Amino acid sequence: MKIHCVELHQTGQFSRFFLDYLSEKKELRPFYTHSPKLESFKDVIEQKTFSHEKRKVLVEALNGQYANREVSHAVSANIESLASDRTFTVTTGHQLNLFTGPLYFIYKIVSTINLAKKLAETYPDYKFVPVYWMATEDHDFDEINYFKLDGKKYQWNSDQTGAVGNFELDKGFKEFLKTVSFAPEVFLEAYNSSMTLSEAVRKYVNSLFGEEGLVVVDGDDVALKREFTEVILSDLFEHKPFEKATEATGKLEELGYSSQIFPREINFFYLGKGIRERIEKMESGFGVVNTELRFTDEEISTLVEQHPERFSPNVVLRPLYQEVILPNLAYLGGPAEVVYWLQLKGVFDQYEVPFPMLLPRNFALLLSEKVQRKMKQLNWGVEDLFVDEEHWKKTFVKSEASMDIELTKQREIISTLFDMKGKEAGHLEKSLENAFQAGKVRSLKIIDQMARKLRKAEERRLHTQIARACCIQESVKPGGSPQERVVNMMQFYLSNPDLISELLDCFDPLDFRMMVLAHES
């Protein structure tokens, strides 16, 4: 692939908050610990403490999660290596989108794998394991039950409720699967051989990335949740996470940054079969919203001790949970993820858990041969791909027009004529000057109408070039959103089975630019 890099601020796709973090704006320094640089990892490693007992729990839990499944030697070796105090993880996470969902799911994982490789080269005395945190406890089914390919939406409808990882791949799913028979075997085999959505996602992620040693972690695990009981109890009874996150949120808002997440007094859901609902403090004890479940203080404390798996952290505490159970050095996420972590450093400090380095995943735009041909016909460079479509069209039509379509000189002549004659007429009668001004306004409106007609005529004459530009823009920003946030990987993977290996060759996890990747025929 040919690689062209564009600075993120030139793309118009990223918030000031995110860009200020990457540029290490001094006002944001109190909200994180380590600068997003390769040399910073020396300090991250030295500050990361993770006990032998926790490592033992983690390894046993992972072996349990991978039991009775085909596991590559690289994955097996990485899991066992986590027992050593010289092994660390670098992590990304995502929902269980059907068929991986948007392209950035793949970008996250490739970035994480490549970061582990780069760290291994830079710090050879340590081992680094790439981790995909599988968001099995998420309950926003409508966010994950579809994917888009060639402009068409493929959707699985189900009335199942609760954590999506436990959704059964039932008869309704099998019917849905018939509509995507074109999908690569890696997906069809995973879905057809699995009972639940989480099982299927683990299988296809392992098939796609297992040889790279990627370890899939499911936080919905009783042994791992037991490591988090102290925080669960603290959140339920003391509301410390709410206090610390709210404090940081207020300070960020004072600096002009918008909140990405909104902490609650209690930041846990109750998790059960078909249920993932918020826990709330009541006049007496606790309740689970939208259910009849009620607990006294003593009952809920006992439940935490005996069944920690029934407590599912929300977005405020999931990052902390991850860092409590993993010997993790860095989290790689999208722009919104990276900045919402900045609201949470105080929560980490409260529980004396080291705050990881925050890194953006790689950003990429894939160009098909068809798009490249159209770009060549228009003499477009990669920077032109990120120009606003309407702005480009106006500029292009004006530059290519056979005449002055804005009628600039004519406007000046008419305006000057009415002003001059209005002043002359004003000497005869004051009201006549106002009448001439009103006439000027009406005349300029007619000129504007004519200019619009001329523009439309020129657009019709240049329709071939404009159509090419629209085709390019629909590939770059389908429906107005960046390609990587909309298009499924199969858009490119079906015609190029080497897509993932090519991305592994191209991505540099510490190069914070947009990569425009042009496949060579």
N, C-alpha and C positions, 0 to 999 in steps of 0.2 A: 504493500500500500504506500502511496505517496502521502506524506504528512505535511500539513500546513498548520501553523499555530497562530491563533488570534488572541490578543489580550482580552480577558474576561469583560473588562469595562467597555470594550468596543462592541460587544455583542448585544447590549441592551437587555440581557436576560437575567441580570443579577441585582439583588438589593444592595443599597448603600451599606446596610448592616454587615452583610457578608463580605463585601469588598473591603470595608474598613478593617474587619478582622484579619483578612489575608495580608493587608498592608501594615498590620500591627499598629494601628492607630493607638496612641498612648492612652486615650480615655478608656479603651477596652482592656487594658492590661490587667486590672484587678479581677477580671472575670474569667481568667484562665491561668494555668500554671506554666505551660511550655509553649514557646514559639513554634509554629509549624515548619520546622527545618530539620534536615537530616542530623545535623550536629547536636540538636537538642536531645536526641534519644539517649545520649550518654547519661544525662541527668535523669531522664525518665526511668531508665533501667536501675540506676542507683537508688531511686526513691521508691520503687515498687517493692512492697513487702507482701509476701504471700506464703503462708505457712505450709509445712509439709502435710499437716492434717487436711488442709483445704485441697491441696493437690491430690491427695488420696481420694477424697470424696469426688472431686471432679473427674478423675480418671475412671473410677468405678461407675459413675453416672453415665459417662460417655460410652464406656464399654457396654453398659446396659442398653443405651439408646441404639447402638449399632448391632446389638445381638441378632443373630440369625439373618444378617444381611451381608451381601457381598461388599467387602471393603478392600480398597486398594492397599498395597503395601505402604504407600506414602502416607495414607490416612492413618492406618494402624500404627505406623512408627511415630507419627506426630502425636497421637493420643497417648501412647506410652511415654513419650518424651516429656509430657506435661507433669510427670511425677518428679522431674528434676528441677532444682531451684535455679537452673541456668536456662530454663525454657520459658518463653513468654509468648503471649498471643497478640495479634493485631486483628481488629474485629470490624465487621460491617454487619448491618442487619436490615431486614426488609420483610414486608408482608408476604403472604403466600399467594401472590397473584397467579392466576391461571396462565400456564405456559410461559411463565416468568414475567408476564405483564409488559410494561414499557422497557425499552432498551437499557435504561439506567440500572435496572436490576443486574444485568450482566456487567455493566461498567463498574458497579460497586465491588463486585466479587473479583473481577480482574485487577482492579486497583489494589485491593487488599492482598491478593496473592503476590503481586509484584512488589508491594511494600515489604512483605516478609522476605522476599528474595534479596531486595536491596539492603535490608538490615543485616541479613546473613553475610553479605559481602563486606559490609562496613564494620560489623562487630562479630568477627568469626569465633569468638570465645563463647557465644551464646547461640541458642536455637530459637527460631521464631516461627510460630504456627499461625497460618491464616484461618480465621474463623468466620463462618456465616451464622449469625444469630437468627434463627427461624422464628418469626413472630406468630407462634401457634396460638397464643392466648388472645390475640386481637379478635374483636367481634364485629368489625365494620365490613360485613360481607359484601355490601354494595360497592365497596372500593376495590375489591379483588376478584369479583366474579365474572370478569370479562377481559378480553384483549382485543386490540385493533390491528387489522392486517389489510393492506391494500384499500384503506378507507372504509372497510367493513368491520362492524362490531360483532364479535362472537361472545355470547353470554350464556352462563349457566344460572338458571333460576331455581331457587330452593327455598322451602319454608323452614329449614332447620335454623336453630338459634343457638346462641352461646359462642364459645371459642371456636373460631373457624378451623383450627387445626384438627378438631374432633369431628368435623363434618364428614359424614359417610358418603363415599362415592357410590350412591345408590342408583336405582333404575333410572331416575331423572338425569343423573350425571352420565350414565351410559348412553342415553338418548342424545344428550348434548355432544358427547364424544363422536357420535356418528357424523356430526356436521363438520368435524375438523379432521376427517380421515387423511387429509393431505399432510398433516403434521409429521415431523420426523419421528422415527421409531423410538428414539430416546424418551420422548414424551408419552407416546401411546403405550409403550411397555410399562412405564412408571405408573400411569393412571390405571391401566387395565389390571395390574397386578397388586393394587393397593386397596385397603379397606377405608382409609381416611385420607383427607387432604394433606395432612402433615407427612404421612408415610410416603405419598406420591412425590411431594416436593423434595423430601430428603433423597429419594431415589434418583430423580432426574438431576438434581444439583450434584449428587455424588457421581453420576455418569458423566456429566459435563466437566467436572472439576476435580474429581477424585484423584486423578493422576498427578495433580498439582499439590496434593496433600491438604486440600481444604477440609476443615473439620466443621460439621454442621452441629450446632448446639441448640437444643430445645430446652428453654427455661422452665417449661411446664413439667417439672420433675420434683418429686417429693424430697429427695435427698438434697438437691440444690436449694430448694425453697427453705429447707431447715436451716441453712446457713444465713438466712435473711430474717429469722424470727425476731431478732433484737430490733431491727428497723420496723418491722410490721407493728410490733407492740408500741414502739415509740410514736409512730405515725397515728395509730388509733387513739392513744391516750394523751400524748403531749403535743401533737401537731407541729413538731419541729420542722419537718420538710416544708410545710405550708409557710411557716414563719420565715425561713431562710430564702425560699424561692421568691416569695412575695417581696422581700427586702431587695433582692437583686433585680427583680422585675421593675420595681419603682425607680431604682437608680438608673437602669438602662433607659427607661422612659424619660427620665429627666435629661438624658443625653440626646433624646430625640429618636430613639430606636423603638420600633413597635414590638410588642410581646408576641412570641411565637406559640407559647403554651400558657395555660392558665391554671395555677395550682389550686387545689382544694384543701380544706381542713383535713380530710381523709383522702388519701391518694391510692386507695386499693379498691378493687372490685371483688365481689364474692364470686368464686368460680365453682360451678357444679355442672352436672349433665344438662345441657341445653340452657345454661345460665351463665352470664357474665354481667352482673349488675353492680352498681355503685353501693358501697357501704356508707351509711350516714349515721352521725351521732343523733340520738333521739333524747327526749326528756329523761327517759330512763333506759340506759343501755344503748344498743345499736340496732339498726334495721337495714335490710337490703331492699333498695327501691324496686318497685314493680313486683314485689313478692310479699308473702306473709311471714318471711323469716325475721325473727327478732331474737336478740341475745342480751343477756345481762352482761355487766362488765366481767364478771367471773367466768361466764360461759364463753365469751369470745376469747378471753385469755387462754382458757383451756383448749379452745378450738385451734388457736394459733400454735400452741405447743404440740397438739396431737395431729393436726391436719394442716400444716402450713401450705400445702398444695392448693387449698381452697382460697388462698389470698393471691390475687393477681395485681401486680403494680400497674399504675397508669403511666402516662408519658413522663410524669415528673420523677417517678422512682424506678422505672425500668432501667435507665442508664446506671443508676447506683447499684441495682441488683446485678447487672452485668459485671460491674467492676468488683463486686464483692465475691463473686463465684469464679472469676477468671483472673489469671495472672496477666492482665491486659495492659498494653502500653499505649495504644492509640485506637481511636474510633474514626472510621471513614464514613462520611455520609454526604447527603446532598446539601445544598445551600441552607434550606430551612432547618435541617437537622443540626448542622454545625452551629448555627447561631442559637438554637433553643438550648443547647447544652450550656451556653454562656449564662443562662438564667439559673444554673444548677450548682455552680462551684461551691456556694455556701452550704448546700445540702451535703456535699461530699466532705467539706471541712467539719461539719457537725458530727459526722460519724467517723472522722479520721481515716477516710478512704482516699488514697491518692487520685487526683484528677488526671485523666489520661490526656495525651496530646490529641487535639482535634484536627483532622485533616479532611479536606474535601475529596470526594471521589473524583476520578478523572471525568472530564466533560468532552464529548465527542459529537461530531456530525458526520454521518456516512453519506458519501455521494455515489449514486449509481452511475453506470456508464451513460445512461440516458440523460441524467442531469448534467453530467460533465459535457456532453455534446451540446446541450442547450446553452451552457455557460460559454462555451467556445464560440458559438454563433453570436452571442451577445457581447463577446469580448469582456466577460466578467472575471474579476479576480475573487479570491475567497472573501475579502472584506465586503464585497458587494452582497454577499449572501445574508448579511446581517443588517442591511439598510431597510428602513421601513418601506413596505411595498408601495403605499400611496405616494410617499415622498419621492421614491425612485421614479414612479410613473409620471408624476408631474414634471420632474426634472428632465426625464428622457424625452417626453413629448415636446417640451419647450425647446430642447437642444436640437431635435430632429425636425421640427416644424418647418414648412416651406415658407412661412411668413411669421410676422410677429403676432402670435395668437392672443397675446394679452392686450393688443392695441394700445401700447404704451404711449406712442407719439400722439395718437388720436385723442386719448384721454387728456393729455397735456394741452393740446390745441383747443379742445372744447372747454376745458376748465379755464384756460387763459382768456378765451373769447368771452365767456359769460362774466368772468370777473371784471374784465376791462369795460365791456358795454354796460354792465350793471352799475359801475361807478359813474359812467357818463350819464346814464339814465337817472341816477340818484340825484343829480344836480337839478333835474327837471321836477322830480317828485320823489320824496324819500322812500315811499312804498315800492317804487319800481326796482330799487336795488334788491330788496327782499324777493321780489318776483323773479328777477334774473337768477338769484341764488337757488330758488326752488326749481327753476328751469334747468339749472346746471345739474342738480341732483337727479332729476328725471332723465336727463340726457345721458349722464354717466351710468345710470341703471340700464339704459338701452345698450350702451357700449359693453357693459358687463355681460348682458344677455348674448350679444353678438360674439364676445370673447369665448363664452361657454360653448356656443355653437361651433366656433372654429376649433376649440379644443376637442370636442367630440368628433368632429370631422377628421382631425389629425389622428386621434386615437383609432378611428376606423381604418385609416390609411396604414397605421402602424400596428394593426391588430396582430400580425404574425409575431412580431418581436415581443409585444406585450403578453401574448399568450404563452410564449416561451418563459418569460419572467414569472408569470403566475404559476406555471408548472414547476419551476424551480422553487418558488416560495412555498408551494404546497408540500414539497418534499422536505424543505428545510424547517418549515413551521406549519405542519398540518393542522388546519382549523385554527391557526393563530398561535399555537403552542409549540415550543421547541420539540424537534423530532424525537429526542431521547426520552421525553416525558410522555410520548403518545404511541409511537410505533413499536410493535413487537419485534423481537429479534429475528423471527422467521421471515420478515420482509427481506432480509439479507442472507440469513443462514440457509434457506432453502436452495438458493442458487450458489451459495459459497459455504460449504461445510467446514472450511478452514477459518471461518470468521473469528472464532474464539482464540485460536492459536495466533492469528494475525493481530488481534487486540493485545494479547499477552506480549507480543513483540513490540507493539507500538507504545503502550501506555507507560508513562513515567509518573508514579504516584506523588512525586514532589514537584512536578511541573504544573503550576496552577494556571494553565491556559486552555482555551478551547482548541481541541485538535480537530481539524477538518481532514477526514481520511478519504482519499480517492482510490477506489479499487482499480488496479491496472489490468487491462485485458491481456 
